[in-house]
């Protein structure tokens, strides 16, 4: 299943074909936080897609300029800019997919959890609007800490009486799979476009669990190397934060990963079968209420949770180690809404 989905969802394939005609239905996509470090390159990548008829950009500053700039690109998606809270409703109205990279980025020494107080409020307010204006839209949450912000959005939807939200709200963890594919391809000297590794758990530190034992094509490592590579994948975000030395966090790679997820989602909404991505969703696969696994996407969002698959002993240990932190992150998000 993994090799099948990855072959067809590589972003480079989409960009190469961005200027071709498409017989598929076109969609309005909203990007909330479009003027930021992730939002701008993400919006640029989305502007290339033939599946998008209307790209609606929202932020609290600079949105008209970003929208004007993108609107000059010779692809068919119409671009509109929406500035400030009074215009959020107009931005998301009629959207099939809402992507949320809004929020403050990490700085050196900060964890994703340090971002909680600011970013939790941002996601709460966006979810409040979307649950009322476009409750049937797919919601892709990029804003960290994803382990907590996804439960926040779900609690808002539940509070507002939206049914079926569990199949439409996703924590975008695609960057973890992108990094895993990249790092392991480099280690083994493989063609990265043919390397596919599921990543389960959450989206921070030890909650990120790359399932190297399920890699396509199969790879093997001595245990010391397996541990080293796993830790690099888990700490890859910090690697970028430290390399940027105060100038931001992972923006370009996150934009690529978010666009990859968005394209898979839009293709699935248009009826393309076999679209699988790892994402952090409401789940019954473990004792955690929310958990990232490979999921089959369909016309209604989450069509089937494909589960953890068979784990080796080392990966079972990673899962046990991650669970207390993941459950704490989830409770923190839920408590934020309840209070």
N, C-alpha and C positions, 0 to 999 in steps of 0.2 A: 504493500500500500504506500509506503513512504517513497520508494523510488518512483512510483507512478505519479504521486502528487507533485513531487519536487521537479520532475522533468517538465511538467506543464505549467508550473507557477514561478519559474525563475523570472525575476524582474527584467533581466536583460532581454528575454524573449518579448516581453510586453513593450519595452521601450523601442525595440527594433520595429515592432509592428504598429507603433502608435499612430502612424500617419496613414495607415491603410483604412479602407472602408470597413464597416462592421454592420452586419445584419441584426446584431443583438440589440435588445432594448437599451436605451441610454438612461442614466441615473443622475440625480442630483446628489452630490457629496458635499458635506460641510466639514470644514476644518476649524476647530475651536482652539485658538492660540496660534493663528496662522502667521503672525509677524515674528515669532520667536525663532530660536536656533534650530529647532526641529521643524516647526511649522512652515518656514519658507522653503527649505529643500523638499519637504514632503509635498507641499503644494505644487512645486515645479514638476516633480515626478508624476503627480496625479494629472497635471495639465496635459501630459502626453498621452493619456489613456483614451482610446476611442469609445470606451464604455461610459464615459462621463460626459453628460450634456451640459451640466451646470456645476461649477465649482464655486461654492459659497464660502468666503473666508471671513472669520471673526477674530477680533482681538480687542484689547482695551487701548491700543495705540498703534499708529502707523498702518492700519489695515488698508485705507484707500490707496496709499502708495504701492503697497505690495500687490494689491489687486490690479492697479493700473499697469504695473510692470509686467505681470503675468499675462494680462489681457492682450498684449502686443505679440504674443507667441502664436505662430500660424498653425494652431491646432483648433479643433472645433468646439471644445468646451468653453461655454460662456463663463466669465469670471465676474463675481460681484464681491465688493468689500463691505463689511458691516462693522461699525465702530461703536463700542461701548455697550453696557448692559441693556439699554433701551432697544437695541437692534439685534439682540441675540435671537429673539423669537422669529424675526424675519429670516435670519440666516438659516435656521434649522427646519423651518416650515417646509414640508414636502420632501425632505431629504430621505433617501433610502439608507444612507450610511453616514454616521457622524463620527469623526475621528477627533480625539481630545488629547493633543499634546500640550495643552495650556498648563502653566505652573512655573515655579522657579526651579532652575537647574541646581544640581549639586556643585559644591565647591570643595577644594581639597580639605580633607579631614571630616567631611560630612558623610553620613550614611543616608540611604534613601529615607530612612525613618525620621531623620532630622528635618526632612521637608514636610512632615505630616501636617503641622498646624496650618501652614499657608495653603498647601495644595488640597488638603481635605475640604476646606471651605470652597475652593474653586470648583472641585468636582461635584460637591453637594449642590451648588447653585446651578451648574450646567445640567445636572441630572434632573433637578426640579423642573427646569424649563422643558427639557426633552420629554420627560414623562407626561407632560401635558400637551405639548405642541406636536411631537412626532413619536408617539409611544411605540409605533410599529417599526421604526427605523432600527437598524443595527447600530450598536454603540461600541466603538473600539477605543478603549481607555489606555492611553500611553502615559498619562500623568503619574509620576511616582509619589509615594510608594504603592505600586500596583497591587501588592498583597492586601493593602487596606483600602485603596480608592475604589476597587471593584465592589467590595462589600458595601461601601458607602452608597454607590450608585444603585445597587440592587435594593438596599433598604429604602431608598427614596422611592423607587418604582413600586415597591411593595406597599409602602405607606400611602401612596397615591392610587392604589387599587388597579395597577396595570397588570394584566394577566399575561403569562407566557414570557415574562422578561428574562427568565433563566436561559432561554434559547437565543436571546438577542443582545446580551451584554457580555463583552469579551475584554479581558485584560490582554493587551498585545505583547506577547512574550517572544515574538518572532526573532528578535535580535539575539536571544540566547541560542536559538538553533542556527542562525546565520554565523555567529561566532564559533560555535562548535564545529560546524562544517568547515569553516575557514582554517581553524587551528589544526584540526586533525588532518585535513588535506595537506597542509604544509608539513606536518610531522611525517606523513607517509609518502609524500611526493605524488599525490593523486590529483586528478582533475577535479577541482572543487565543485564544478557543476554537477558532478556525479556522486558526490558524497552527501549523505543525508542521515542526520542523527536526531532522534527525538529528544526533547528536553522536557522533563516533568517537574512538578512541584510548584514553586513560586517564581518570583522575579527579583530576588535580592539575595546576595551572599550564599549561605549554606542551603537556602531553600531552592536554589537552582541545581537541578540534578540531571546532568547530561547522561543519557542511557547509551554509553559507548558500546555496550554489548549488543545493541540492536542496530548498529551502524550498517548502512548500505553504501558500498560493499563492506563485507565483514573485515574488521581490523582487530589486531591483537597488540597488547602492550604488556611489558613487565609491570608488576604492580606499582613500583615506584614511579614509573612514567605515567601510568593511569591516574595515580593520585595527583601528580604534578599538573597534568593537563586539566583534570577536573577542577583543581583549585584555580588555574588560570581562567577557565571559563567562568567560574563563580565570581572571580574578582576582576573580570574584564572591564566592567564599568569604572571601577576605581583606577585601573590602569590608564584609561583615557582621561579621567578627571585630573590625575596627577601629571600626566604628560602635557595637558593644556595649562597647567600651572595657574589656575584661577580664571582662565578665559572661558570656562564652561565645562560641560559634560559631553557625553556621546550624542552628537546631533546628526551628523551626516549618516553614520551607520544606522542610527535609529530611524531616520527618515527613510532610508532604503528598506529597512525591515518592515516599517509600518506600511509603506507603499506595496510591498510584496503581499502583506496580509490583506490589504484593501483590494488588490487586484484579484486575489483568490476569492474573497468574499463577493465581489461584484460578479465574477464569473459564475459562482455558485447561485447567486440570486437570479442570474440569467439562464439557469438550467443546465450549466455544464456539470457533469457528474464527476465524482472522484476527487474533488478538491479537499485536501486534508492539510490542516495547519495545526501546530501546537498553540494552544491559547489557555489562559487562566479563566476558568468559568465556574459557575455554581456546579457542584459535583457531589456524587455519591461514591466515587471510586476509592476514597480513603475516609478516615474519620474527620478530615478537614472539610468544612463546608464548601470551600473553594480550592481548586487544585488545577494545575496545568497538565494537560495530556494532549495527545493527538486527537483532533476532533474532525469528523466529517461534516463539511458545510453543505447546506442545501438552500432551497428557495425560501425557507422560513428561518434561516440562521443555523443554529446547531442542530444537525440532523441526527448524529450519533456520536456518543463519546466512545472512543476506541480504547480507552483504558491504559493501564500501565504496561501491559505486555509482560513477558517473563524477565525478571530482574536477576542478575547474579548477586552473590552474597555481598560484595562490596557496595552495590547499588542499594540493596536492602538496608544496609547500614547507613548510607547517606540519607535514605528516606526517614529512618528512625531519628537520626540526628536533626533533620530539618523540621520535623513535625511540631515540636513545642514552639519554635519561633514562628512558624507559619500560622499556627492556631492563635498565637498571641497577636500577630498582625491583623488577622481577621477580626478578632474580638475588639481590637482597638478601633477599627473602622465601624463596626456595628455600634459600639458604645458611643462613638462620635455623633451618630444620627439620633440615637435614643436620648442623649443628653441635650 
